[in-house]
Amino acid sequence: MVKQWFVLHTLTGQELKAQRSIQARIRLERMEDYIGSCVLPTEKVMERDSLGKKRTKIKRVFPGYLICELALYDEAKGVDDLGRKAIYERTWQFLRETPGIIGFVGGERPVPLKPSEVEAILSDKPASGPSARPRVEFSVDETVKIVDGAFMGLTGQVSMVDPDKDKLKVEVNIFNRKVQVDVDGYQVEKVAIEETFEPLKQ
C-alpha cells in the first residue's frame, strides 16, 4: 500500500483531540498499513506580556487542519466508470469515525500533497526546535490581508490592536459596505505597498 500525505479538515479547536484519537486507534484497530504519521503543525511565537517580559507561546500553523499520511487510494482497482479512483474503505471508515474530523480538503477524492509541500511543512516546525519566531506587530491604519478564517481573502485596514491578546479589528468591504471584523494576529499578514493598488480597468 502506498501512503500519501493529505490535509484533513477538523472542527475548530479540536485539532489536537482528533490527532490524539487517530494516533491512539492506529495500533488498537491494526491500521498501521493504512494510517501513518498524523501531524498538527505548530510554531513557537515570541511575544511580550503586559509587563514587557518576553514569553514564548505555541500556536497552530494551520488552525482547523491536520496533515496525515494515508493509504487512501487502491491503485490495484483503478478507476470506476466516472473516472474516480477506488478508495480503501477501511481508511475512509476509520477517519469518518474519528471525533472532530469533518473531511478531506479537496472533497471525497482529494489530491495528495506534493513532496515539496510536505517537506516545507514538516521541516518548518519551530515548536520542535530551539528558536522561536517573533510575533509580527501590527498598527492602526495598516493594510492587511486576512489569510485564515471566514473572511479569508479580504483586504482591509487595521482599526484596533490588542497586543496582549494578539487580536485585531480590521475594516473590510463586504457587499459594498464597510464592516469591522475581529481576527487573531495569525489570521492576517501585512500587505506590500504595491499590492494595495488595483490594476486599471480597460
N, C-alpha and C positions, 0 to 999 in steps of 0.2 A: 504494500500500500504506500502510495506517495502522499506525504503530508505537505501542505502548503499553508502559508500564513494568510489569515482572513481577519477582517475587522468586525467585531460583534458590537451591536448597539445594546446598551443597558439602560435601565431606568436611572434617572439622575440620582446620584448619591448611593447607588447600590453596586458600583463597580467592584469594590473590594469584596463585598458579600458574594457576588457572582463568581469572582475569581477563586475565592476560597472553596466555594461549593464545587466548582469544576475540579480543582486540584484534589479535594478530598474524595471525590467519587471515581476518579480515574482508576485507581487500583482496586477499589471496592467493587466496581462493576466490570473490571477487567477490560478497560477501554484503552490500554496502552497503545494498541495498534492503530487506534482511530484518533486519539487526542494526544498532542504533545505538550509543548510549553504554552502557558497562558500568562500574558504579561499585562500589567497595569502600569504603563509608563508614568514615572513621576520625576520631579526635579526639585532640587533644593533652591529656594529663593531667599536671598539675604535681604532683610528689611530692618528698619529701626522702630522701636516701640515708642510710647509717648514720652519716655524719659531720655530718648536719644540713643539708647543702647542697641547695638546690633543683635539681631537674632535670626536664626535660620528656620525656615518653615518649608515643609514638604508639600508640594502641590501636584495635582494630577495634570499631566501634559495635555491629555485629551479627555476632558470630563465627559462621561456618558459612553465611553468606548473601552473595549478590551482588544488586545491583539493576540490571537490564538493560532496555534499550529494544528491544523486539522487534516485528516484524510477524509475529504468531503466527496470528491467525485470518483466514481467507479469507472476507471478508464476502460476496463475489460468489457463493459456493457455498451460502450459507445454512446450514441445519442438516440433519442426517441424520434417519432415521426415529425415532431415540431422542431427538431434540431437541438433539443435541450440535453445537456449531459446528465447521465444517470447519477443519482446521489446515494451514498451509503445511508440506508435508513437508520442504522444504529447511531451514527454521528448526529443525524438530524433529530432523532428522538431524544438523545442524550441532552442536546442543547435546549430543546423545546421544554424539557423538564427541569431546567436549571432556573432557580428563582432569580429574578432580576434581569434575565436576558429577554430582549424584545425581538431580536432577529439579526440578520446579517445586514451590513451596509452594502447595498447593491441589490437587495431583493433576495428571492429564493434561489437564484442562480448567480451568486456573487462572483466577481472576478478576484482572484487571489492577488495579494500584494506582490510587486516586483521585488526581486532580491535586493536591488539597490535601496528600495523604500524600507524594507525590513532592516537592512544594515544601518540605515540612517536612524531609525527608531531605536534599535537595540544598542547602538554604540553611543547614543546621546542620552544617557540616563544619569544625570548628575547625582541623583539620590544614592547611587551605589558607589560614588566616588568621593574624593576628599573636598572638591571645590563646590562652590555654590554660586548661582547666577544672581547678580544684583537685580533687585526688582526695578522695573522700568518706572520712572516717575512721570506723572502727567500733570499738566497745569490747565487752569481755566482758560477757555477760548482756543485751546489747541485742537487741531483737527485730527480725528482718529477714525479708524475703520474697525467695525465690530467683526470679529473673526470666529465667534462661537456663540451658540445660543439661538433664541428665537428671532433675533434681529440681525443675524449673520449676513454680511454683505453690505450693510448700510454704512454710510459715512456721515459723520456729524461733528459738532463742536462740543467739547467738554464744558459743562456749565457748573459742575460741582465736583470736588475731590475730597474723599475721606481717606487719608493715607493710613490711618490706624487700622481701618477695616479693609483697606485695599479695594474700595468701591468708588464708582464714578456715576455721575449723571451725564448723559450725552443727549444733546438735542439733535434729533434726526427728522427727516422729511418723509412722512408716511401718507400716501394718498393726498399729496399737496398740502399737508398740514404739518406744522412743526410740533413734535411730541418729545417729551422728556422720558428717557428710558434709563433704568438702573442696570448697571453691569458691573462685573468684577474686573479687577485690573488685568487678569489673564485673558479676558474675553476681547480685549481691544489691542490694537497696535498703532503706532504712530504712522502718519501718512506723510510721505515725502512731498515737498512743496510742488514738484511738477505733477504729482498725482491729483492735486486739488483742482487743476484746470481741466475743464471738459473740452474735447475737440470741437471745432466749429462745425456746425451742420451745414451741409450743402443744399 
